[in-house]
Amino acid sequence: MIKGSESVVMINSNDRITTPQTAIIVINFILGTGILTLPRTAAEQVKTPDVWLTVILGGIVTMIAGIIMVKLSRKFPGKTFYQYSKEITGKWLSKLISLLMIGYFLLLGGFHARSLAEVTGYLLLEGTPTWAIIMPFMWISLYLIRGGINSIARLFEIIFPITVILFLLVAFMSMKIFEIDNLRPVLGSGVLPVLKGVKTTALAFTGPEIMLIILAFMKEPHKAGKAVLVGITIPIFIYVITVVMVIGALSIDGVVIRTWPTLDLIRSFELTGLIFERFDSLLLVVWIMQMFASFTINHYAASLGLSQLFQKNIHPFMYGLLPVIYLISMIPKNINDVFKLGDVIGNIALVLFGFLPLLLLIISKVKGVKYETNL
């Protein structure tokens, strides 16, 4: 960001991202806690082997919401949601909405940091204080976001292929204990159980809302729709594979009683004669990278929001928000409180990004906002 008054909040012309980088940011923002917990949370709602259908429907719902957010942002080229919302709702209401959105990103950042600490402490660093796990990630994240959105995107380009390769390797290995009967019958209890779980699975796809921010940084904003569709389609495949493999191996009854069913699946088998005989560490590597990626985007989005809201340099906000996110991450007393915080954030996301963008898009059309372009 450039020092100055109004120019401080303008998008740096050198800090741009390509369409593939945009899609990868969306993918990395979506993937996170869902890999480990989605099979359980979805199975608790659906209670039938049709959870994978619910995941697909949840993904489709998210795609619709993502396209609406892209259409809204494309009406204001070169501006983030924090900048253009006042042209739709007026100055004070837009400030309130922007503050709510910043609060959402801070809560989500705290949730990701705490989730990362809980699982890492449980499997890798038993007995290590939570703060000692969280702080290194937070400082590394701060170092990364100081470089701007392009630096974040370039790191995500490295993380993404590693994630896919390790995930598919682990999924393939778990075929040893996979039982197709655990996924039968298909729609044996009808469609209603499937529909009942759509809200839960849709919330697992939380992430496309970042398009309200990063579309302004795209070199080719007219391809934002394609980026968000690709960015959601790949997590759908990863989530469906996860749910099918976990339920196929552990069954519905076995999944609902486990806190981290995906990790339990990977820990339940060993393959002798290979370099690695157990593969939970590989999945943990994938998951930690994704949680770090999600946390980084939240930190950046919240800092950018305050910077543009108060028309100040972004760097002081990056530093100032670190203790805020840390304090939020320390609020939950145990893992159950962490899950409750996740539910609260999911419901906030449903209102902020499930309904609000559509309402703002309708208002902007009714008001005949003159910023429509041919992008």
C-alpha positions in Angstrom: 0.0 0.0 0.0 1.1 3.5 -0.8 1.4 6.0 2.0 -1.0 9.0 1.7 -4.6 9.7 2.3 -6.9 8.4 -0.4 -4.1 6.7 -2.3 -3.4 4.6 0.7 -6.5 2.5 0.1 -6.2 2.1 -3.6 -5.2 -1.2 -5.0 -1.5 -1.4 -5.9 -1.2 -1.9 -9.6 1.7 -4.2 -9.2 -0.1 -6.4 -6.6 -2.2 -8.4 -9.1 -3.2 -12.1 -9.3 -4.0 -14.3 -12.3 -7.1 -16.3 -12.8 -5.5 -19.6 -11.8 -4.1 -18.0 -8.7 -7.5 -16.7 -7.8 -9.0 -20.2 -8.1 -6.2 -21.6 -5.9 -6.8 -19.0 -3.2 -10.5 -20.0 -3.1 -9.6 -23.7 -3.0 -7.1 -23.1 -0.1 -9.5 -21.0 1.8 -12.3 -23.6 1.5 -10.2 -26.6 2.5 -9.4 -26.7 6.2 -11.2 -28.1 9.1 -13.8 -29.7 6.8 -11.3 -32.4 5.7 -11.2 -33.7 9.2 -14.7 -33.0 10.6 -17.1 -33.0 7.6 -17.7 -36.7 7.6 -18.9 -36.5 11.2 -20.9 -33.3 11.1 -22.6 -34.3 7.9 -23.3 -37.9 9.1 -24.9 -36.5 12.3 -27.4 -34.6 10.2 -28.1 -37.0 7.4 -27.8 -40.3 9.4 -27.8 -42.3 6.2 -24.9 -43.4 3.8 -26.1 -40.7 1.4 -23.8 -38.1 3.0 -21.8 -37.8 -0.3 -24.9 -36.6 -2.1 -25.4 -33.9 0.6 -21.8 -32.8 0.0 -22.4 -32.4 -3.7 -25.6 -30.4 -3.1 -23.9 -28.2 -0.5 -21.2 -27.5 -3.1 -23.7 -26.5 -5.7 -25.4 -24.2 -3.3 -22.0 -22.6 -2.6 -21.4 -22.2 -6.3 -24.6 -20.2 -6.7 -23.6 -18.0 -3.8 -20.1 -17.6 -5.2 -21.5 -16.5 -8.6 -23.7 -14.0 -6.9 -20.8 -12.5 -5.1 -18.8 -12.4 -8.3 -21.6 -10.6 -10.1 -21.8 -8.1 -7.3 -18.1 -7.3 -7.3 -17.8 -7.1 -11.0 -20.1 -4.1 -11.0 -17.4 -2.2 -9.2 -14.1 -2.9 -11.0 -10.9 -2.3 -9.1 -12.7 -2.0 -5.7 -13.1 -4.3 -2.8 -16.4 -4.8 -1.0 -15.2 -2.4 1.7 -14.9 0.3 -0.9 -17.9 -0.2 -3.0 -20.6 -1.1 -0.4 -21.1 2.5 0.5 -22.2 3.2 -3.1 -25.1 0.8 -2.6 -26.1 1.2 1.1 -24.8 4.6 2.0 -21.8 5.6 4.2 -22.8 4.5 7.7 -24.6 1.3 6.9 -21.7 0.2 4.7 -19.3 0.9 7.6 -21.4 -1.3 9.8 -21.5 -4.1 7.3 -17.8 -3.8 6.6 -17.1 -4.0 10.4 -19.3 -7.1 10.6 -17.3 -8.7 7.7 -14.0 -7.8 9.4 -15.3 -9.3 12.6 -16.2 -12.4 10.7 -12.7 -12.8 9.2 -11.2 -12.2 12.7 -13.4 -14.9 14.3 -12.6 -17.3 11.4 -8.9 -16.6 11.8 -9.1 -17.3 15.5 -11.0 -20.5 14.9 -8.5 -21.7 12.3 -5.6 -20.9 14.6 -7.2 -22.8 17.6 -8.2 -25.8 15.4 -4.7 -26.0 14.2 -3.4 -26.0 17.7 -5.9 -28.6 19.0 -5.1 -31.2 16.3 -1.3 -30.5 16.3 -1.3 -30.8 20.1 -3.3 -34.0 20.0 -1.3 -35.8 17.3 2.1 -34.2 17.0 3.1 -32.0 19.9 1.4 -33.5 22.9 1.8 -31.4 26.1 2.9 -28.3 24.2 1.1 -25.2 25.3 -1.5 -23.9 22.9 0.2 -20.5 22.6 3.5 -22.1 21.7 1.8 -23.8 18.7 -0.2 -20.8 17.6 2.3 -18.0 17.7 4.9 -19.3 15.2 2.1 -19.7 12.6 0.8 -16.3 13.3 4.2 -14.6 12.9 4.9 -16.6 9.7 1.5 -15.5 8.4 2.3 -11.9 9.2 5.6 -12.1 7.3 3.7 -13.5 4.3 0.8 -11.0 4.2 3.2 -8.1 4.4 4.1 -8.9 0.8 0.5 -8.5 -0.4 -2.0 -10.7 -2.2 0.5 -11.8 -4.9 2.9 -13.2 -2.3 0.1 -15.1 -0.7 -1.0 -16.5 -4.0 2.5 -17.6 -4.9 2.8 -19.5 -1.7 -0.6 -21.1 -2.2 0.5 -22.2 -5.7 3.2 -24.3 -3.9 0.9 -25.6 -1.2 -1.9 -26.7 -3.6 -0.2 -29.5 -5.6 1.4 -30.9 -2.5 -2.0 -31.0 -0.9 -3.6 -32.8 -3.8 -0.8 -35.4 -4.2 -0.6 -36.3 -0.5 -4.3 -36.3 -0.1 -4.9 -38.7 -3.1 -2.0 -40.9 -1.9 -3.6 -41.2 1.6 -7.0 -41.8 0.1 -5.7 -44.5 -2.2 -3.9 -46.2 0.7 -7.2 -46.4 2.7 -8.8 -48.5 0.0 -7.4 -51.5 2.0 -10.2 -51.3 4.6 -12.9 -49.8 2.3 -16.3 -51.6 2.3 -18.7 -50.6 -0.4 -21.6 -52.0 1.6 -21.2 -49.2 4.1 -22.4 -46.8 1.4 -25.6 -48.8 0.6 -28.5 -48.4 0.0 -28.4 -45.2 -2.0 -31.4 -43.0 -1.1 -32.7 -45.9 1.0 -34.5 -43.4 3.3 -35.5 -41.0 0.6 -34.4 -37.5 -0.3 -35.3 -35.7 2.9 -32.3 -36.8 5.0 -30.0 -35.6 2.2 -31.7 -32.2 2.1 -31.5 -32.0 5.9 -27.7 -32.0 5.8 -27.3 -29.4 3.0 -26.9 -26.5 5.4 -24.1 -28.3 7.3 -22.2 -29.3 4.1 -22.7 -25.9 2.5 -21.1 -24.3 5.6 -18.1 -26.6 5.1 -17.5 -24.8 1.8 -17.2 -21.4 3.4 -14.5 -19.6 1.5 -15.9 -18.1 -1.8 -16.7 -14.9 0.1 -13.0 -14.0 -0.3 -14.0 -13.1 -3.9 -15.6 -10.0 -2.5 -12.1 -8.9 -1.7 -9.7 -10.4 -4.2 -11.6 -9.9 -7.4 -10.4 -6.3 -7.2 -6.8 -7.6 -7.5 -7.5 -9.9 -10.6 -5.7 -9.1 -13.8 -8.7 -10.5 -15.7 -11.7 -9.8 -13.5 -14.1 -11.0 -16.4 -12.8 -14.5 -15.6 -13.8 -14.4 -11.9 -16.8 -16.6 -12.5 -14.6 -19.3 -14.0 -12.2 -19.0 -11.1 -14.8 -19.3 -8.4 -16.4 -22.3 -10.1 -13.1 -24.1 -10.4 -12.2 -23.0 -6.9 -15.4 -24.7 -5.5 -15.4 -27.8 -7.8 -12.0 -29.1 -6.7 -13.0 -28.9 -3.0 -16.2 -30.8 -3.9 -14.2 -33.6 -5.3 -11.8 -33.7 -2.3 -14.7 -33.6 0.2 -16.7 -36.3 -1.7 -13.6 -38.5 -1.8 -13.0 -37.9 2.0 -16.6 -38.6 2.9 -16.9 -41.8 0.7 -13.6 -43.2 2.0 -14.3 -42.4 5.7 -17.9 -43.7 5.7 -16.9 -46.6 3.5 -14.3 -47.7 6.0 -15.9 -46.7 9.4 -19.7 -46.8 8.5 -22.2 -44.1 9.6 -22.4 -45.5 13.2 -18.6 -45.5 13.5 -18.2 -42.0 12.1 -20.6 -40.1 14.4 -18.8 -41.2 17.6 -15.4 -39.9 16.5 -14.1 -36.4 16.9 -11.7 -36.6 14.0 -13.0 -39.5 11.8 -10.7 -38.9 8.9 -7.6 -39.0 11.1 -8.9 -42.2 12.8 -9.4 -43.8 9.4 -5.8 -43.1 8.4 -4.5 -44.2 11.8 -6.5 -47.5 11.6 -4.2 -49.2 9.0 -0.5 -49.7 8.3 1.2 -50.8 5.2 4.5 -52.6 5.9 7.5 -52.7 3.5 7.2 -49.0 2.6 9.2 -46.0 3.7 6.2 -44.9 5.8 4.1 -47.6 7.5 1.6 -45.1 8.9 0.1 -42.2 6.9 -1.6 -40.0 9.4 1.5 -37.7 9.4 1.0 -37.1 5.7 -2.6 -36.1 6.2 -1.6 -33.9 9.1 0.9 -32.2 6.8 -1.9 -31.5 4.3 -4.2 -30.3 6.9 -1.8 -28.0 8.6 -0.9 -26.4 5.3 -4.5 -25.8 4.6 -5.3 -24.3 8.0 -2.3 -22.0 7.7 -3.5 -20.9 4.2 -7.0 -20.2 5.6 -5.6 -18.3 8.6 -3.4 -16.2 6.4 -6.3 -15.1 4.1 -8.4 -14.2 7.1 -5.7 -12.1 8.6 -5.1 -10.3 5.3 -8.8 -9.7 4.6 -9.4 -8.2 8.0 -6.3 -6.0 7.8 -7.2 -4.8 4.4 -10.8 -4.1 5.5 -9.6 -1.8 8.4 -7.1 -0.2 6.2 -9.7 0.7 3.6 -12.3 1.6 6.1 -10.1 4.1 7.9 -8.0 5.0 4.8 -4.8 4.2 6.6 -1.7 2.2 5.7 -2.4 -1.6 6.0 0.8 -2.6 7.8 -0.1 -1.2 11.3 -3.4 -3.1 11.1 -1.6 -6.3 10.2 0.5 -6.0 13.4 -2.4 -4.8 15.5 -4.7 -7.6 14.6 -2.3 -10.3 15.6 -3.1 -10.1 19.4 -6.8 -9.8 18.6 -6.8 -13.0 16.6 -4.7 -14.7 19.3 -7.2 -13.7 22.0 -10.1 -15.0 20.0 -8.3 -18.3 19.4 -7.8 -18.7 23.2 -11.5 -18.1 24.1 -12.6 -21.8 23.6 -11.9 -23.8 26.8 -11.9 -27.1 25.1 -12.4 -28.9 21.7 -16.2 -28.8 22.1 -16.1 -25.0 22.5 -14.0 -24.9 19.4 -16.7 -26.7 17.5 -19.4 -24.4 18.9 -17.4 -21.4 17.8 -17.3 -23.0 14.3 -21.1 -23.4 14.3 -21.5 -19.7 15.3 -19.2 -18.6 12.5 -21.0 -20.8 10.0 -24.4 -19.1 10.9 -22.8 -15.7 10.6 -21.5 -16.7 7.2 -24.9 -17.8 6.1 -26.3 -14.3 6.7 -23.4 -12.3 5.6 -22.6 -14.2 2.5 -25.6 -16.3 1.8 -28.2 -13.5 1.7 -26.5 -10.1 1.9 -24.7 -10.2 -1.5 -27.9 -11.2 -3.2 -29.7 -8.3 -1.5 -27.0 -5.8 -2.4 -27.0 -7.0 -6.0 -30.7 -6.5 -6.2 -30.5 -3.0 -4.6 -27.7 -2.0 -7.0 -29.7 -3.1 -10.0 -32.8 -1.3 -8.7 -30.8 1.9 -8.0 -29.2 1.5 -11.5 -25.7 1.8 -10.2 -23.8 3.4 -13.0 -20.6 1.4 -12.5 -21.7 -1.5 -14.7 -19.0 -2.3 -17.2 -18.6 -4.7 -20.1 -16.1 -6.8 -18.2 
